[in-house]
Amino acid sequence: MKKIQLLLADDQLLFVKGLSEIIRSQTDDLRVVGVAYNGREAVTLADELSPDVVLMDVRMPEMDGVEATKQIHDMHPEIRIMMLTTFDDDDYVQNALEHGASGYVLKDIAPDDLIADIRALAHGATLVSRTIGVRLAKLSGSAPAWVSELNPHQRRIAKLIGEGYDNKRIADIVFLAEQTVRNYASIIYDKIGVHDRLEALQAIQKALKFLDNG
């Protein structure tokens, strides 16, 4: 079985060592292939090692995680990048997603959940902490026009997409087949005017409070 190759980028030595040990001791399909302690090192190591996933801190010396994400994504768009952040970094969320991040989770995430998210990200999922998704709703003052075009079923599924759930989990929550959820998601994308999950995620997160009110 091919292991998922990970690059860790964080300037907190204790955090990096702890995360490396969790991955080593609790998984047999993940492997840390490199550690960077600033954004510039992250860009260099990503280019040299071509990892499957980069776990990227937002605030680092020399170059922050958002700029490092942009540079890595420009050079190697196939590399999946997950931002690890704290509540104080909310302003970076949109910028990071727009510059190539495929995931954005809080640093207080449980180890088992983080490991599951890494696996999902490596297999193509786009992940944003549900807590961050709710906080992003504050960025919008009025409902976009597409919200009123959604029927109640579409509105509920759009809300779950915006909260960071993947199609399989949404199917479990709403008691529908996964393919049916995919069909709903395609309709929602069309009504929003986007082409993929990441664009939909960004649009829906800004409108979460209006989906709640519908």
Residue, then its C-alpha position, 0 to 999 in steps of 0.5 A: m500500500k502506497k503511503i500518503q507522504l506528508l510535509l509539516a510546516d510549522d514554527q512550533l517545534l513542540f507541535v511538530k514533534g507531537l504531530s509527527e509522533i501521533i502520525r507515526s504511532q497511530t497510522d500505517d498509511l501516513r508518513v512524514v517525509g519532511v518538516a519546515y519551520n518557516g514558509r520559505e522552507a516549506v516552499t523549498l521542501a515541497d518542490e524537492l519532496s513532492p509530498d501528497v499533502v502539506l500541513m501548513d501553519v498560517r503564521m510563520p517567520e520569513m514567509d507566512g503560510v498563505e504566501a507559501t501556499k500560493q507559491i507551492h500551488d503555482m509550482h505543484p497544483e497537484i499537492r494538497i495543502m491543509m492550513l492548520t490555524t487558530f481562531d485568531d487567524d479567521d482573516y486568512v481563511q478566504n485568502a488561503l482558499e483562494h490561493g490553493a489551500s484545499g483544507y482549513v482546520l483548527k489546531d485544536i482538532a482531535p488527532d483522530d479527526l485530523i488523521a481522517d481529514i488528511r486521508a480525505l484531503a489526499h483523496g480529493a476532498t475539500l475540507v474546512s472546519r465546520t466552526i470556521g465555516v460558521r464564523l465566515a458567515k459573518l463576512s456577508g451582510s446581505a443574502p446573495a440572489w442564489v439563496s432565494e432560488l434554492n428549495p428547502h432540500q437544496r438549502r439544507i444540503a447547501k448548508l451542510i456543504g458550507e459547514g464542511y461535510d463531504n457528500k458521503r456524510i451529508a448522505d448519512i445526515v439527510f438519509l439519501a443516497e450519495q449519488t442523490v446528494r451529488n445530484y443536488a450539489s450539481i444543481i446548487y453549483d449551477k444556481i450559485g454559478v460555480h464549477d467546483r466544490l471549492e468555489a461553492l464552499q467559498a460562496i456558501q460559507k458567506a451565506l450560511k446565516f441566510l441558509d439558517n434563516g430559510 
